[in-house]
Amino acid sequence: MKKFKSDDRKYLLFAEKIEQIFTYGFVLNSDIRHYIDSTFLSPSINELEEIINDEHNCERDSLIELLFFPDDSMQVKLEEFLESEDFKKKDEEKVLSYILDKKLLTTIRFPESKDSLKFFLPKSSAMQFLSRLNISRKLNERLIKAIDEFVSDKCKTAVKVRLRNARVEFTENKIMFLSSFFEKIKVEDNYFFKCLDFMLDFFDRLEDDSNILQSLLDKKELYFCNLQKAVKFEEMLNKNNMETLISRGVRIPHISKEDAMHNIVIIDTITLAVYGEQYPSPLER
């Protein structure tokens, strides 16, 4: 192990936390397994090992990128440390040097069996993993305060991970909205995260946040129009086959009836919680 200065202690400590994740290994989830089976024709474990070690296979890099993607459960283990330290983008290189210096042996685990693959961690994988942790991103202090005060203990860290990963510029209006969101929305944990994920995606696409309520109502109106189109198409499909509708120039809706209804309910849940009396009743809409 390289000698390190006292000033570098935080880099070493963080590298050790990442080392623990790689040492434990990565479990193939259903999405990755589906990608492997469809791309490589359901390979055996030995065949998969050959693919991973074949640097000339054009699909290898995409596979390794998926295998070593830091999911929420991994990031939750790192979030408290990241919140307590001040990392810059350039600090990734120092952390990476400590990780690579150990020449880590990592594991890919198969959930349906006790089988596993072990191999040395590629440098590119360590770099991608570290880059996706967004270690230099500092969460807004007011948002942290709102999360710590209003979000349940078992969800707090996961919420902070969501914000760290979000591609959102947290303007004053968005900070005020989310602070109120964390304080007022009272739903079960699973639905809470669906609402939060919806808002973070909504904010990422929102060009003007001067009136968030109106933007949400406009979005709801769009979903309602899509719902009507989906219902109308479903009725037409009950009377005609797909080929006939296509020949008539009928456009196939790009959103399902279920998705539209789900998003409408999400918007209603959020706006009623955050805006309360400001949110127009169904008779006023």
Disulfide bonds with the S-S distance in Angstrom:
none
